Structure formats: C-alpha cells, structure tokens
Amino acid sequence: MRIYAFHSFASVSHSPANLSSLTLVDAIAEARMPRKTMASGEPWLHDEVASQMAKRLSLIRHPVKQWVDWSPSRGGWAGLPNVSAQWSDAKALLFEADPWLLRRSQKALQPPWWKRWIGLGRTPQTMQTTGVNQEVDMVWCNMQLHMASDPLQGMRQWSQALRPDGFVMFSCLGPDSLIELRQLYGAMGWPVAGAEWTDMHDWGDMLVQAGFAEPVMDMERITLTYAKPADLLRDLRLLGRNLHHQRFQGLRGRRWKNTLEDALTALAQPDQQGRLVLTVEVIYGHALKPIPKVQLAEKSFVSLTQMKTLLTKTRGNTPLE
C-alpha cells in the first residue's frame, strides 16, 4: 500500500449557524460499532493520523500539565505515546463512556511488566466513565467526530472537561472521504455507502456554538492504493462501519460481495499502475476554551473560582493560593 498526502489550510472565524447535528449517524449503531471494529483489528490509519496531529503540538504555546485522551478505544492507541513525547511530565487522563471499553483501554495502554518493574513507562493515572470537570489543559480526540450521532454534545463535554484557557485538538474524516466508494454505490443503485460527513468550516461553526473560541481547521487529503478488492475491504472494516440511518438494513450474501468486488476493480487507475484508489480526507481542528468574562453591573458578584481564574490569567498562569 502507498500513501500520497496533499495539504491545504483554512482558518475558521465566522459566526455559527444553528448546527445541532450535521451528521446522519444512527445512534444505536454508533454505540455498537467500537466492539465490532475491534474484532477486525487495530485501525492503522487512526495511528497515522494521530502522528500527524501530534506534529501540530509543537506550535502550541499553552502550558499542558494535565490532559485527557478522549475515548482511545475509538480513536486508536497512538495518542498517549505521541502526546507524551511532546509533554513528558504532563499527567495523562483517560475518558471512556462505556465501562467495558474503559477496562479494555486500561489494559491496552498499560506498559509491559518489565517497563513497570524498572520504572519506565506510565499508565494514565485516572480513568473515568463520568467525565472530568475543568481539570485538564488539553482534550485530545482522534478520529471520532465523524462517527458521533450528536457531535455538538460531545464538544460541550470537551468544554466541561477543560480548564478556562485550555484547548482541544481533534481529527476526523471529511466529506470527500471514500468518494470513489460513494459514487460506485450510487451507480449500482445501492443504499448509501456511509454517513454524509461534515465540512471543516461547519465543524468550526459548531465549536463556536459549543462555547469554544478561535477555532482553526486544516485538511489533509490522502490517497490510498490497493492491489486487490479484498485489501481495500479489509481496510474499510478497520476504519469503522456504515452508520448512516438509511443504510441497507439486511444481511448481504456471497453473491452481493462478489458483485461488489467486481465493481471495485473499476476504481483501478492507469496512473497508479492499475491499483485500486480510495481517497481519505482528514480534518484537523484546534480551539480554545475562553476565559469567562465577568458581566459588570451596579453591583457585581464574582465567585472565588472565577477570581482565581482571572488573576491566574493576568499574572501569567501562576496560580494563587
């Protein structure tokens, strides 16, 4: 397999629209998907995207003492080592909404026994199913938003987890992903091949609606090539499942699979030495949780927590006792 990457960049700063949820994802299928995809193997593309997202951390000037890896069972296990390489002294937390996934993540991210024995490698110190409240400086969420039935609610949970002036780093698939497969399904008269994924500008608007500030988005387009249809289908199983609520609801037979594999040969392109081609668009996003502003009136009341936050910001992030 070969990967070709092309980059383009865009900033998002315009006003949000009414974007409660732009994806057409089946919530029940979303809840069941992680366990199904895990049976197929590890999503290598998620790890590759995590590595690319980690390169952007060097541009961040906000201090990170504590951060949360948001549901690595869905986003891949590469977040912890990649972020730890940038901030080795930062405390890592994990969030998993499902207790079963929580236990699996804990086991997957635990260093080998020999590293623990000689004092190398660290397991994230706390793992919670109920979320964290204004505890962390960064939320790391890799390759998940495109699978969420209510992404705006997920963004609000990020905001709840972050301290004021904290930030989120996330990645997800964009609307041009698997465009060849979508066109093939349309030409064959089959139901949709996947959810209609959200454009990066709409993600930026949604971040603002969730309470974030200064969202910045960029996009990377990756071309994957395959020698045969079986290889392509194996990668699709690793990436996830078709979560569109209008997807085909029954079971497919062997004859349909053979028809699909024959049709996939049409994705072969002469300029790629006759290999099958599949496009993946990856969106990267970054946004800040703003410092709360105190509304002044004739009489204004400021809580002790708000006062500490405002003074910490004013004095250069030096906490007051």
Salt bridges, closest charged atoms under 4 A:
ASP26 OD2 - ARG247 NH1 3.39
GLU30 OE2 - ARG74 NH2 3.73
GLU42 OE2 - ARG104 NH2 4.00
ASP98 OD2 - ARG35 NH2 3.37
ASP137 OD1 - ARG163 NH1 3.22
ASP165 OD2 - HIS62 ND1 3.77
ASP165 OD2 - LYS313 NZ 3.38
ASP176 OD2 - ARG221 NH2 2.78
GLU196 OE2 - ARG182 NH1 3.82
ASP199 OD2 - HIS201 ND1 2.83
ASP205 OD1 - HIS14 NE2 3.10
ASP218 OD2 - ARG56 NH2 2.64
GLU220 OE2 - HIS7 NE2 3.15
ASP231 OD1 - ARG234 NH2 2.72
